Amino acid sequence: MIIGKWSIDVMYGPGAQEDTEIVFLPDGTGWIAFFHYELCELETFCWRSNENGSIRISGELYQTIGEPQEKSNLEINELFYKVKLENTPSGGEMKVITFSKPIWCNEQKFGLLTDNIENEKLPSYKNEAESIKQLIQFLPLDTPEILQNDAIQKLKHASEEYLDMLIQPFDKSYWDNAAVVLSSIEHQRLKGHIPSLLMWLQDMNWPGAKVIAKILVEMRELVIPHLRPVLLGNDELWIYWILIGLLKHWPTELVLELKDELIILSNRQSQEEIDVIASEILIQHRLL
């Protein structure tokens, strides 16, 4: 009997980080769900029996984490299957369904999780903040590259209100790829996060700092109002990196907007030589 919830992982443990489940409900509906710690992909379908003992599956909706729903292109007109008791790698005997062709990636065989599915409900995604936090977990450079790239692509679509979660998340092992994500986001969506982005430049040796500096250089006049309090503050090392990482790369018309602050800095004794750098910038643009 095909009715039930079937799983790949249940044949091997369970306990793996990933699993694919397929559910066939008595009303002729069902779904395929891929999990990596949490729900990552979900595809719903309708199914019916053919006269020759096979089934037909027609996809309805498909959604991957962080993306809008779209029409499923799953279409299998003739899918044969057999169900029998098998000894599995988990060390136990269970019902296993084997399909005549792959139904998910290259998978054709699933173990029975349960056939008591009277109250089975469609799995749901976590809210966006939780999903973003989960995707960020795949950003460290020691994560398999395919998972890094997948997380980067999905995080590019994060809502503006959650972009601050990508600014120096967790610890420094996450920052390089977090900066890569931010570099692909439109400047208008980032403008509300400029103060936090500037804080990333408190040390240009931090992972991702050079990428963030490039973003801020390109954001031009949007950054200027947020720079004034920094340049007139007491954090000399931060001021040093702002001068080196931003102002030295701006054209004269932008530097002119900060002329007064630069003059103040050029007359200020500093262990970080910000007076020297400020003077160099003023002279470079013939403002002194």
Backbone as CSV, one residue per row, in Angstrom:
resi,resn,N_x,N_y,N_z,CA_x,CA_y,CA_z,C_x,C_y,C_z
1,MET,0.855,-1.205,0.000,0.000,0.000,0.000,0.881,1.241,0.000
2,ILE,0.613,2.145,-0.899,1.463,3.322,-1.041,1.165,4.407,-0.017
3,ILE,-0.033,4.386,0.595,-0.419,5.425,1.549,0.539,5.407,2.742
4,GLY,1.079,6.591,3.079,1.965,6.687,4.225,3.015,7.772,4.050
5,LYS,3.851,7.900,5.059,4.997,8.822,5.019,6.260,7.990,4.914
6,TRP,7.042,8.246,3.862,8.228,7.472,3.552,9.454,8.356,3.644
7,SER,10.568,7.780,4.072,11.772,8.566,4.346,13.017,7.823,3.881
8,ILE,14.002,8.594,3.458,15.309,8.009,3.148,16.098,7.774,4.440
9,ASP,16.113,8.773,5.301,16.929,8.723,6.513,16.557,7.567,7.428
10,VAL,15.269,7.227,7.493,14.838,6.192,8.429,15.489,4.847,8.124
11,MET,15.927,4.640,6.886,16.592,3.380,6.527,18.035,3.316,7.022
12,TYR,18.567,4.486,7.489,19.996,4.543,7.827,20.253,4.946,9.273
13,GLY,19.238,5.062,10.074,19.557,5.517,11.431,18.350,5.513,12.355
14,PRO,17.644,6.614,12.400,17.883,7.895,11.735,18.974,8.705,12.429
15,GLY,19.081,9.993,12.119,20.059,10.850,12.767,20.903,11.653,11.824
16,ALA,20.724,11.482,10.502,21.500,12.273,9.553,21.040,13.722,9.569
17,GLN,21.904,14.600,9.065,21.555,16.021,8.995,20.516,16.287,7.908
18,GLU,20.445,15.405,6.916,19.535,15.608,5.797,18.536,14.452,5.709
19,ASP,17.377,14.749,5.176,16.409,13.702,4.888,15.467,14.194,3.807
20,THR,14.960,13.241,3.040,13.902,13.520,2.076,12.725,12.630,2.432
21,GLU,11.561,13.244,2.576,10.341,12.510,2.881,9.362,12.649,1.731
22,ILE,8.611,11.596,1.479,7.534,11.662,0.503,6.275,11.125,1.157
23,VAL,5.178,11.849,0.986,3.926,11.512,1.658,2.841,11.312,0.609
24,PHE,2.140,10.207,0.734,0.974,9.932,-0.106,-0.249,9.869,0.798
25,LEU,-1.206,10.773,0.582,-2.421,10.806,1.376,-3.552,10.081,0.646
26,PRO,-4.540,9.568,1.394,-5.628,8.823,0.765,-6.481,9.656,-0.192
27,ASP,-6.479,10.977,-0.018,-7.329,11.821,-0.870,-6.699,12.135,-2.221
28,GLY,-5.539,11.515,-2.525,-4.910,11.736,-3.824,-3.984,12.936,-3.866
29,THR,-3.590,13.430,-2.713,-2.611,14.518,-2.649,-1.371,14.017,-1.928
30,GLY,-0.336,14.822,-1.949,0.884,14.446,-1.251,1.956,15.500,-1.418
31,TRP,3.134,15.211,-0.925,4.231,16.167,-1.036,5.574,15.468,-0.872
32,ILE,6.591,16.134,-1.364,7.982,15.727,-1.155,8.646,16.855,-0.377
33,ALA,9.327,16.528,0.699,9.975,17.535,1.539,11.436,17.167,1.748
34,PHE,12.327,18.125,1.494,13.757,17.923,1.736,14.159,18.742,2.952
35,PHE,14.815,18.105,3.895,15.229,18.760,5.132,16.750,18.756,5.250
36,HIS,17.310,19.871,5.667,18.703,19.933,6.117,18.645,20.705,7.433
37,TYR,18.546,19.974,8.519,18.238,20.509,9.847,16.796,21.003,9.917
38,GLU,16.339,21.696,8.907,14.976,22.211,8.845,14.468,22.033,7.415
39,LEU,13.194,22.354,7.198,12.623,22.262,5.868,13.336,23.216,4.919
40,CYS,13.838,22.687,3.803,14.552,23.499,2.813,13.827,23.563,1.474
41,GLU,13.175,22.479,1.076,12.434,22.451,-0.180,11.146,21.667,0.025
42,LEU,10.077,22.134,-0.618,8.776,21.483,-0.484,8.070,21.506,-1.832
43,GLU,7.599,20.346,-2.264,6.888,20.238,-3.535,5.609,19.431,-3.301
44,THR,4.471,20.034,-3.603,3.194,19.349,-3.437,2.755,18.768,-4.771
45,PHE,1.926,17.714,-4.688,1.479,17.072,-5.919,0.125,16.399,-5.711
46,CYS,-0.488,16.034,-6.831,-1.660,15.169,-6.831,-1.251,13.830,-7.442
47,TRP,-1.857,12.758,-6.997,-1.528,11.453,-7.547,-2.807,10.627,-7.726
48,ARG,-2.739,9.715,-8.663,-3.853,8.800,-8.867,-3.311,7.499,-9.442
49,SER,-4.086,6.435,-9.281,-3.690,5.118,-9.775,-4.061,4.957,-11.241
50,ASN,-3.170,4.331,-11.983,-3.455,3.961,-13.368,-3.959,2.516,-13.418
51,GLU,-4.598,2.160,-14.513,-5.176,0.823,-14.648,-4.115,-0.278,-14.642
52,ASN,-2.893,0.042,-15.053,-1.840,-0.984,-15.125,-1.076,-1.155,-13.814
53,GLY,-1.574,-0.528,-12.736,-0.942,-0.688,-11.434,0.084,0.374,-11.094
54,SER,0.394,1.226,-12.047,1.309,2.340,-11.781,0.518,3.520,-11.229
55,ILE,1.213,4.583,-10.889,0.544,5.813,-10.459,1.009,6.973,-11.333
56,ARG,0.185,7.991,-11.374,0.533,9.234,-12.069,0.677,10.326,-11.026
57,ILE,1.750,11.108,-11.131,2.011,12.213,-10.204,2.073,13.516,-10.992
58,SER,1.298,14.502,-10.556,1.287,15.817,-11.196,1.612,16.877,-10.141
59,GLY,2.722,17.576,-10.338,3.139,18.591,-9.378,2.171,19.753,-9.302
60,GLU,2.068,20.335,-8.112,1.214,21.508,-7.893,2.068,22.751,-7.645
61,LEU,2.692,22.815,-6.480,3.496,23.980,-6.104,4.874,23.535,-5.634
62,TYR,5.866,24.387,-5.879,7.229,24.130,-5.423,7.740,25.381,-4.713
63,GLN,8.438,25.170,-3.607,9.033,26.309,-2.900,10.318,25.865,-2.236
64,THR,11.336,26.698,-2.350,12.583,26.480,-1.636,12.740,27.585,-0.616
65,ILE,13.452,27.321,0.439,13.560,28.258,1.552,14.044,29.633,1.082
66,GLY,13.364,30.667,1.521,13.741,32.030,1.180,13.249,32.500,-0.181
67,GLU,12.509,31.656,-0.908,12.044,32.008,-2.244,10.518,31.942,-2.291
68,PRO,9.881,32.694,-3.215,8.433,32.606,-3.355,8.014,31.282,-3.979
69,GLN,6.763,30.920,-3.793,6.236,29.704,-4.410,6.204,29.847,-5.927
70,GLU,6.324,28.714,-6.604,6.198,28.699,-8.052,5.503,27.412,-8.466
71,LYS,5.080,27.361,-9.719,4.408,26.168,-10.226,5.408,25.026,-10.320
72,SER,5.002,23.876,-9.816,5.858,22.697,-9.900,5.886,22.173,-11.328
73,ASN,7.039,21.693,-11.754,7.141,21.065,-13.079,7.261,19.538,-12.965
74,LEU,6.936,19.006,-11.781,6.965,17.563,-11.579,5.814,16.917,-12.346
75,GLU,6.121,16.002,-13.206,5.101,15.299,-13.987,5.620,13.904,-14.323
76,ILE,5.013,12.888,-13.733,5.368,11.492,-14.005,4.076,10.759,-14.352
77,ASN,3.928,10.365,-15.581,2.677,9.747,-16.031,2.547,8.281,-15.635
78,GLU,3.663,7.590,-15.523,3.616,6.167,-15.234,4.770,5.805,-14.307
79,LEU,4.437,5.650,-13.047,5.442,5.338,-12.039,5.036,4.047,-11.335
80,PHE,5.792,3.004,-11.553,5.534,1.739,-10.889,6.258,1.718,-9.543
81,TYR,5.766,0.910,-8.644,6.388,0.798,-7.329,6.112,-0.580,-6.757
82,LYS,6.953,-0.981,-5.818,6.710,-2.209,-5.065,7.060,-1.949,-3.605
83,VAL,6.284,-2.533,-2.732,6.491,-2.386,-1.295,6.745,-3.768,-0.711
84,LYS,7.848,-3.912,0.026,8.139,-5.195,0.667,9.004,-4.971,1.902
85,LEU,9.030,-5.958,2.764,9.896,-5.897,3.943,11.341,-6.128,3.520
86,GLU,12.233,-5.255,4.007,13.646,-5.389,3.666,14.494,-5.153,4.901
87,ASN,15.656,-5.787,4.935,16.666,-5.448,5.933,17.388,-4.190,5.460
88,THR,17.462,-3.192,6.308,18.040,-1.907,5.922,19.339,-1.654,6.663
89,PRO,20.136,-0.686,6.214,21.409,-0.363,6.891,21.242,0.027,8.356
90,SER,20.018,0.409,8.765,19.792,0.761,10.168,19.892,-0.461,11.074
91,GLY,19.879,-1.651,10.446,19.980,-2.879,11.232,18.642,-3.520,11.511
92,GLY,17.567,-2.868,11.057,16.232,-3.406,11.296,15.522,-3.730,10.006
93,GLU,14.407,-4.445,10.137,13.575,-4.769,8.987,12.407,-3.802,8.952
94,MET,12.098,-3.287,7.797,10.980,-2.360,7.668,10.404,-2.445,6.268
95,LYS,9.224,-1.863,6.124,8.640,-1.759,4.798,9.422,-0.733,3.985
96,VAL,9.763,-1.097,2.777,10.501,-0.202,1.883,9.749,-0.126,0.564
97,ILE,9.595,1.102,0.071,8.974,1.299,-1.230,10.076,1.600,-2.242
98,THR,10.043,0.923,-3.367,11.019,1.142,-4.429,10.276,1.548,-5.692
99,PHE,10.611,2.699,-6.227,9.957,3.205,-7.431,10.716,2.768,-8.677
100,SER,10.018,2.741,-9.793,10.632,2.287,-11.043,11.565,3.320,-11.643
101,LYS,11.488,4.548,-11.148,12.391,5.604,-11.618,12.588,6.595,-10.478
102,PRO,13.659,7.374,-10.506,13.893,8.344,-9.424,12.732,9.324,-9.304
103,ILE,12.344,9.573,-8.058,11.257,10.522,-7.823,11.776,11.813,-7.207
104,TRP,12.996,11.754,-6.671,13.623,12.955,-6.100,15.123,12.813,-6.302
105,CYS,15.714,13.732,-7.078,17.121,13.609,-7.441,17.338,12.200,-7.999
106,ASN,18.209,11.411,-7.403,18.443,10.051,-7.894,17.838,8.999,-6.977
107,GLU,16.919,9.435,-6.115,16.398,8.530,-5.093,15.180,7.751,-5.584
108,GLN,15.215,6.445,-5.385,14.109,5.574,-5.775,13.571,4.753,-4.609
109,LYS,14.280,4.749,-3.494,13.936,3.842,-2.394,13.747,4.637,-1.101
110,PHE,12.619,4.355,-0.410,12.283,5.056,0.825,11.746,4.041,1.836
111,GLY,12.096,4.249,3.109,11.560,3.402,4.169,10.304,4.016,4.757
112,LEU,9.437,3.189,5.291,8.178,3.666,5.854,8.393,4.268,7.234
113,LEU,8.063,5.543,7.360,8.087,6.191,8.674,6.821,5.859,9.437
114,THR,5.676,6.020,8.766,4.395,5.708,9.395,3.316,5.606,8.327
115,ASP,2.364,4.717,8.574,1.192,4.677,7.701,-0.033,5.226,8.419
116,ASN,0.195,5.741,9.630,-0.871,6.388,10.392,-0.816,7.890,10.112
117,ILE,-1.405,8.291,9.013,-1.267,9.683,8.565,-2.605,10.412,8.524
118,GLU,-3.519,9.960,9.357,-4.846,10.588,9.393,-4.751,12.076,9.698
119,ASN,-3.822,12.447,10.577,-3.689,13.856,10.970,-2.411,14.491,10.437
120,GLU,-1.827,13.891,9.402,-0.578,14.409,8.849,-0.805,15.772,8.217
121,LYS,0.063,16.726,8.545,-0.070,18.089,8.017,1.142,18.458,7.178
122,LEU,0.903,19.311,6.204,1.972,19.795,5.335,3.038,20.490,6.177
123,PRO,4.308,20.143,6.033,5.354,20.836,6.810,5.434,22.299,6.407
124,SER,5.896,23.129,7.316,5.958,24.567,7.035,7.358,25.088,7.293
125,TYR,7.667,26.187,6.609,8.964,26.832,6.790,8.958,27.655,8.066
126,LYS,10.120,27.834,8.615,10.257,28.759,9.731,10.014,30.173,9.231
127,ASN,9.791,31.110,10.161,9.633,32.491,9.710,10.948,32.989,9.120
128,GLU,10.906,34.123,8.449,12.080,34.554,7.684,13.315,34.745,8.553
129,ALA,13.131,35.327,9.730,14.289,35.549,10.603,14.955,34.223,10.980
130,GLU,14.150,33.219,11.277,14.707,31.913,11.625,15.391,31.266,10.421
131,SER,14.779,31.448,9.239,15.363,30.872,8.023,16.703,31.525,7.697
132,ILE,16.764,32.850,7.861,18.015,33.552,7.593,19.104,33.093,8.556
133,LYS,18.743,32.964,9.815,19.710,32.503,10.813,20.231,31.118,10.442
134,GLN,19.337,30.253,9.960,19.743,28.908,9.571,20.669,28.939,8.364
135,LEU,20.346,29.782,7.367,21.185,29.871,6.175,22.567,30.429,6.495
136,ILE,22.618,31.370,7.425,23.908,31.953,7.810,24.841,30.873,8.351
137,GLN,24.266,29.817,8.935,25.086,28.742,9.486,25.955,28.074,8.418
138,PHE,25.611,28.244,7.127,26.364,27.609,6.048,27.412,28.533,5.429
139,LEU,27.635,29.715,6.015,28.564,30.681,5.430,30.039,30.472,5.763
140,PRO,30.406,29.814,6.842,31.846,29.651,7.108,32.567,28.973,5.951
141,LEU,33.809,29.372,5.736,34.565,28.891,4.583,34.907,27.406,4.668
142,ASP,34.777,26.793,5.838,35.044,25.360,5.933,33.790,24.517,5.677
143,THR,32.667,25.185,5.356,31.456,24.482,4.936,31.643,24.024,3.490
144,PRO,31.100,22.868,3.095,31.202,22.464,1.684,30.769,23.592,0.753
145,GLU,31.542,23.795,-0.304,31.335,24.947,-1.187,29.929,24.998,-1.764
146,ILE,29.361,23.854,-2.083,28.028,23.835,-2.675,26.990,24.393,-1.705
147,LEU,27.174,24.136,-0.404,26.260,24.664,0.607,26.494,26.149,0.836
148,GLN,27.767,26.575,0.811,28.063,28.009,0.910,27.364,28.774,-0.203
149,ASN,27.559,28.320,-1.434,27.013,29.027,-2.596,25.495,29.059,-2.570
150,ASP,24.888,27.954,-2.155,23.431,27.905,-2.076,22.918,28.905,-1.046
151,ALA,23.565,28.969,0.115,23.155,29.915,1.158,23.335,31.352,0.691
152,ILE,24.445,31.638,0.022,24.702,32.994,-0.484,23.603,33.421,-1.437
153,GLN,23.231,32.548,-2.364,22.202,32.876,-3.351,20.856,33.142,-2.676
154,LYS,20.509,32.351,-1.687,19.220,32.515,-1.011,19.201,33.746,-0.118
155,LEU,20.318,34.044,0.533,20.371,35.188,1.448,20.298,36.517,0.711
156,LYS,20.627,36.526,-0.570,20.531,37.762,-1.356,19.102,38.305,-1.388
157,HIS,18.135,37.441,-1.154,16.732,37.835,-1.247,16.125,38.162,0.115
158,ALA,16.948,38.252,1.139,16.440,38.569,2.473,15.750,39.927,2.470
159,SER,14.683,40.030,3.239,13.976,41.311,3.355,14.886,42.353,3.996
160,GLU,14.644,43.608,3.639,15.496,44.704,4.112,15.577,44.753,5.632
161,GLU,14.462,44.452,6.295,14.441,44.564,7.759,15.341,43.542,8.443
162,TYR,15.759,42.501,7.697,16.586,41.464,8.298,18.042,41.510,7.835
163,LEU,18.387,42.504,7.043,19.760,42.565,6.524,20.790,42.782,7.627
164,ASP,20.350,43.356,8.754,21.299,43.562,9.845,21.807,42.233,10.404
165,MET,21.081,41.144,10.152,21.528,39.826,10.615,22.777,39.375,9.868
166,LEU,23.037,40.000,8.705,24.206,39.646,7.901,25.415,40.517,8.206
167,ILE,25.256,41.476,9.085,26.355,42.387,9.406,27.134,41.836,10.596
168,GLN,28.321,41.299,10.307,29.187,40.662,11.301,28.437,39.619,12.142
169,PRO,27.835,38.627,11.488,27.073,37.627,12.247,27.968,36.665,13.032
170,PHE,27.453,36.217,14.159,28.116,35.189,14.981,29.589,35.515,15.236
171,ASP,30.515,34.783,14.591,31.933,35.071,14.783,32.596,35.294,13.426
172,LYS,33.870,35.579,13.439,34.563,36.035,12.224,34.607,34.996,11.105
173,SER,34.390,33.732,11.419,34.419,32.716,10.365,33.254,32.872,9.382
174,TYR,32.243,33.641,9.766,31.075,33.854,8.916,31.182,35.123,8.069
175,TRP,32.130,36.000,8.394,32.082,37.365,7.872,32.438,37.498,6.404
176,ASP,33.371,36.693,5.914,33.753,36.819,4.506,32.552,36.622,3.589
177,ASN,31.830,35.535,3.770,30.694,35.260,2.898,29.508,36.167,3.198
178,ALA,29.365,36.600,4.443,28.308,37.567,4.758,28.532,38.858,3.978
179,ALA,29.794,39.282,3.878,30.126,40.484,3.094,29.842,40.266,1.617
180,VAL,30.101,39.047,1.120,29.798,38.730,-0.285,28.307,38.888,-0.542
181,VAL,27.481,38.391,0.365,26.029,38.543,0.219,25.652,40.020,0.170
182,LEU,26.152,40.801,1.112,25.818,42.219,1.187,26.263,42.976,-0.061
183,SER,27.373,42.545,-0.668,27.882,43.228,-1.861,26.966,43.046,-3.067
184,SER,26.061,42.075,-3.009,25.167,41.813,-4.133,23.807,42.481,-3.945
185,ILE,23.621,43.183,-2.850,22.326,43.790,-2.531,22.310,45.255,-2.948
186,GLU,21.174,45.691,-3.485,21.052,47.067,-3.980,21.334,48.079,-2.867
187,HIS,21.992,49.164,-3.242,22.380,50.170,-2.256,21.184,50.772,-1.524
188,GLN,20.077,50.937,-2.228,18.903,51.515,-1.579,18.391,50.630,-0.454
189,ARG,18.581,49.330,-0.603,18.141,48.411,0.446,19.105,48.410,1.629
190,LEU,20.323,48.873,1.400,21.341,48.878,2.455,21.427,50.198,3.202
191,LYS,20.813,51.242,2.662,21.076,52.577,3.222,20.664,52.710,4.685
192,GLY,19.672,51.968,5.117,19.263,52.031,6.517,20.235,51.333,7.457
193,HIS,21.213,50.632,6.880,22.171,49.872,7.684,23.584,50.451,7.609
194,ILE,23.709,51.651,7.072,25.037,52.257,6.906,25.786,52.393,8.229
195,PRO,25.158,52.852,9.323,25.923,52.949,10.581,26.544,51.624,11.005
196,SER,25.797,50.533,10.838,26.330,49.221,11.209,27.432,48.779,10.251
197,LEU,27.273,49.086,8.966,28.307,48.744,7.995,29.595,49.505,8.292
198,LEU,29.474,50.756,8.695,30.662,51.540,9.041,31.413,50.923,10.214
199,MET,30.691,50.313,11.124,31.348,49.702,12.284,32.219,48.526,11.865
200,TRP,31.900,47.933,10.716,32.717,46.834,10.191,34.113,47.335,9.825
201,LEU,34.255,48.649,9.616,35.547,49.225,9.231,36.370,49.677,10.437
202,GLN,35.971,49.261,11.625,36.779,49.607,12.797,38.143,48.922,12.760
203,ASP,38.213,47.882,11.955,39.509,47.228,11.727,39.464,46.614,10.333
204,MET,40.229,47.168,9.406,40.205,46.700,8.029,40.874,45.339,7.862
205,ASN,41.433,44.812,8.953,41.985,43.459,8.899,40.929,42.395,9.191
206,TRP,39.746,42.824,9.589,38.672,41.874,9.843,38.218,41.218,8.535
207,PRO,37.801,39.956,8.580,37.274,39.314,7.365,36.111,40.113,6.777
208,GLY,36.139,40.286,5.474,35.051,40.976,4.784,35.133,42.484,4.801
209,ALA,36.058,43.066,5.574,36.089,44.524,5.730,36.368,45.245,4.407
210,LYS,37.255,44.703,3.589,37.572,45.361,2.315,36.373,45.346,1.374
211,VAL,35.598,44.275,1.414,34.385,44.202,0.593,33.369,45.236,1.072
212,ILE,33.214,45.364,2.380,32.280,46.348,2.938,32.744,47.760,2.614
213,ALA,34.048,48.010,2.680,34.583,49.332,2.324,34.234,49.681,0.880
214,LYS,34.356,48.717,-0.018,34.023,48.944,-1.431,32.542,49.292,-1.589
215,ILE,31.689,48.603,-0.841,30.252,48.910,-0.879,30.022,50.359,-0.465
216,LEU,30.645,50.770,0.629,30.434,52.119,1.156,31.031,53.183,0.233
217,VAL,32.154,52.872,-0.397,32.717,53.797,-1.392,31.704,54.031,-2.506
218,GLU,31.062,52.960,-2.948,30.102,53.058,-4.051,28.797,53.724,-3.634
219,MET,28.494,53.727,-2.346,27.260,54.353,-1.870,27.387,55.868,-1.758
220,ARG,28.591,56.369,-1.859,28.880,57.791,-2.023,28.164,58.670,-1.000
221,GLU,27.368,59.628,-1.484,26.781,60.652,-0.619,25.816,60.080,0.428
222,LEU,25.319,58.872,0.222,24.448,58.265,1.229,25.191,58.047,2.548
223,VAL,26.508,57.909,2.469,27.314,57.590,3.646,27.700,58.838,4.432
224,ILE,27.802,59.968,3.761,28.391,61.176,4.353,27.754,61.595,5.674
225,PRO,26.426,61.664,5.804,25.859,62.090,7.094,26.259,61.193,8.261
226,HIS,26.538,59.942,7.974,26.899,58.993,9.031,28.389,59.046,9.354
227,LEU,29.174,59.654,8.474,30.615,59.745,8.687,30.986,60.870,9.648
228,ARG,30.240,61.948,9.625,30.619,63.130,10.417,30.813,62.808,11.898
229,PRO,29.863,62.139,12.551,30.093,61.843,13.985,31.271,60.907,14.226
230,VAL,31.568,60.041,13.268,32.718,59.148,13.422,34.009,59.947,13.334
231,LEU,34.101,60.816,12.334,35.323,61.598,12.130,35.595,62.572,13.267
232,LEU,34.546,62.984,13.963,34.722,63.915,15.080,34.723,63.192,16.427
233,GLY,34.739,61.843,16.386,34.747,61.061,17.613,36.146,60.817,18.138
234,ASN,36.267,59.904,19.085,37.530,59.664,19.773,38.208,58.351,19.386
235,ASP,37.570,57.576,18.522,38.155,56.289,18.131,39.113,56.523,16.966
236,GLU,40.362,56.748,17.290,41.330,57.138,16.272,41.624,56.023,15.269
237,LEU,41.642,54.803,15.740,41.897,53.704,14.813,40.758,53.584,13.800
238,TRP,39.548,53.769,14.251,38.382,53.730,13.350,38.469,54.871,12.335
239,ILE,38.814,56.053,12.829,38.964,57.211,11.935,40.040,56.925,10.886
240,TYR,41.139,56.338,11.348,42.238,56.001,10.429,41.737,55.118,9.291
241,TRP,40.980,54.060,9.629,40.503,53.146,8.593,39.455,53.792,7.697
242,ILE,38.664,54.695,8.252,37.679,55.416,7.426,38.401,56.280,6.395
243,LEU,39.438,56.962,6.835,40.200,57.809,5.912,40.871,56.970,4.830
244,ILE,41.490,55.849,5.259,42.213,54.988,4.325,41.261,54.221,3.410
245,GLY,40.179,53.692,4.002,39.294,52.791,3.264,38.229,53.480,2.442
246,LEU,37.844,54.719,2.842,36.760,55.402,2.134,37.213,56.691,1.455
247,LEU,37.602,57.664,2.280,37.830,59.005,1.731,38.939,59.036,0.688
248,LYS,39.940,58.201,0.852,41.024,58.191,-0.135,40.556,57.679,-1.507
249,HIS,39.362,57.091,-1.559,38.850,56.541,-2.807,37.707,57.362,-3.392
250,TRP,37.385,58.478,-2.754,36.278,59.297,-3.224,36.769,60.447,-4.114
251,PRO,35.920,60.891,-5.044,36.271,62.046,-5.877,36.158,63.341,-5.072
252,THR,36.664,64.402,-5.652,36.736,65.688,-4.954,35.378,66.178,-4.471
253,GLU,34.328,66.010,-5.306,33.020,66.562,-4.910,32.480,65.927,-3.635
254,LEU,32.862,64.700,-3.358,32.414,64.058,-2.124,33.306,64.450,-0.956
255,VAL,34.602,64.480,-1.183,35.540,64.877,-0.121,35.253,66.312,0.326
256,LEU,34.850,67.147,-0.621,34.535,68.552,-0.304,33.442,68.649,0.757
257,GLU,32.502,67.687,0.748,31.420,67.690,1.732,31.947,67.508,3.161
258,LEU,33.140,66.953,3.276,33.717,66.684,4.596,34.961,67.534,4.851
259,LYS,35.087,68.627,4.126,36.271,69.480,4.236,36.471,69.980,5.665
260,ASP,35.409,70.446,6.303,35.539,71.008,7.655,36.052,69.955,8.639
261,GLU,35.503,68.741,8.535,35.934,67.665,9.432,37.389,67.294,9.177
262,LEU,37.796,67.295,7.910,39.176,66.952,7.575,40.148,68.013,8.085
263,ILE,39.765,69.253,8.016,40.623,70.335,8.540,40.819,70.160,10.050
264,ILE,39.738,69.844,10.753,39.837,69.608,12.193,40.802,68.457,12.479
265,LEU,40.675,67.384,11.691,41.550,66.220,11.888,43.005,66.547,11.553
266,SER,43.212,67.380,10.547,44.582,67.716,10.134,45.308,68.526,11.204
267,ASN,44.570,69.155,12.103,45.166,69.953,13.180,45.164,69.223,14.525
268,ARG,44.854,67.946,14.475,44.717,67.160,15.702,45.899,66.204,15.830
269,GLN,46.609,66.300,16.923,47.719,65.389,17.150,47.177,63.977,17.364
270,SER,47.824,63.023,16.717,47.274,61.676,16.737,48.381,60.634,16.699
271,GLN,48.239,59.601,17.524,49.179,58.491,17.494,48.992,57.648,16.227
272,GLU,47.813,57.716,15.642,47.536,56.943,14.429,47.832,57.741,13.153
273,GLU,48.400,58.924,13.311,48.761,59.787,12.187,47.555,60.172,11.329
274,ILE,46.388,60.309,11.968,45.227,60.724,11.187,45.367,62.185,10.753
275,ASP,46.172,62.959,11.483,46.421,64.336,11.051,47.165,64.350,9.727
276,VAL,48.132,63.450,9.589,48.913,63.366,8.350,48.032,62.913,7.191
277,ILE,47.232,61.894,7.422,46.387,61.352,6.346,45.328,62.363,5.936
278,ALA,44.715,63.032,6.915,43.715,64.055,6.598,44.337,65.168,5.771
279,SER,45.533,65.589,6.116,46.217,66.635,5.342,46.501,66.158,3.923
280,GLU,46.919,64.904,3.776,47.205,64.359,2.451,45.950,64.369,1.571
281,ILE,44.827,64.032,2.157,43.573,64.008,1.388,43.194,65.423,0.968
282,LEU,43.329,66.385,1.880,43.005,67.774,1.548,43.911,68.302,0.441
283,ILE,45.200,67.998,0.530,46.151,68.457,-0.490,45.883,67.758,-1.817
284,GLN,45.595,66.476,-1.771,45.307,65.708,-2.993,44.168,66.342,-3.790
285,HIS,43.174,66.877,-3.093,41.999,67.434,-3.764,42.059,68.982,-3.816
286,ARG,43.243,69.517,-3.486,43.482,70.961,-3.531,42.467,71.735,-2.692
287,LEU,42.218,71.201,-1.493,41.274,71.828,-0.575,42.001,72.490,0.604
288,LEU,43.328,72.482,0.536,44.123,73.062,1.621,45.213,73.957,1.037
